[in-house]
Amino acid sequence: MKKAMKAEMVVLDRGHLDPVSVRRAGKILLAGGLVAFPTETVYGLGGNALDPDASRRIYAAKGRPSDNPLIVHIADLEALPLLTREIPDAARKAAESFWPGPLTMILPKSDKVPYETTGGLDTVAVRMPSDPLALALIRAGGGYVAAPSANTSGRPSPTTASHVAEDLGDSIDMILDGGQVEIGLESTIVDFTVPVPTILRPGYYHPDRLAKVLGDVRIDPGLLSQDSGIRPKAPGMRYRHYAPKAELTIVEGRPENVTEAIRRLCEKAEKEGKKAGILASQENAGSYDRGVLKVVGSLAREETIARKLYEVLREFDETGVDVIYSEAFHTPQIGQAVMNRLLKAAGHRVMRV
């Protein structure tokens, strides 16, 4: 029998925020409690970033490895100096151009930030979200909110409050329901502690867009490869993430070869008594006549794929499929971020046809 939900669910209109509810949520954070809330990327699980016990509670609620750093969310640029020993010029430029927004910066941590928040590292991950509810909560909660995605560690990140309730409803204090998130994928993470700013996790901001502001920008060489044993400098660098319960395989190649291969794989799975799922684009959906088909979005409107990816992966869990075959989504702007998440969800299981 499922446990009764512990978390209080508070529905808020992001355009007309209820200040009483926001203040109440802020008091929970100031007292060391946990509040889930929407950002423009995904829902975050918030705790006081300067309180070691609150960070421990976040790790425990998620079942998250304690060496996987948490991102500290701020609401004002003036809050940044307290968190870091140094703000490089490149980081200042990035903050002026991309904050508030889906960019996380890795900086040298100050003594004010507990190691419980940084996963034992001497660096701190910081971001300023653009969502008005997130900003209001951060200010009400003391200005420094550690907030990884509000899901059980390893599961697809939550893009609605119901996803949060499904995973964490019996282990946190409050869920602020602000509706569906805007972007649907986590922030771009850039390391500013190295001579050349280095992307550790792709996201909404494409490398070319970052380079226009920062000049030379590098991409971490291990970003799209198998996870290594190196300690993560940023969330998600080492551990498997975003995974549905069924085994997921990405099928890459020419579109006509991919659709034919997925049809054959589904037929083979059915002969073996397995229920197969298909993750497809709107453009190719008509090519499939078997399996449980889920359309993630349109290649021509790539933002729709990012927004629905985690939702669709969760929907597969409800259908009881045994295997999932996904098309690859190498779209121009956000495709790198989508494929980064898909590869981790698949445990880097790729079939090229």
Order of alpha helices (4+ residues) and beta strands (2+ residues): beta-alpha-beta-beta-alpha-beta-alpha-beta-alpha-beta-alpha-beta-alpha-beta-beta-beta-alpha-beta-beta-alpha-beta-beta-alpha-beta-alpha-beta
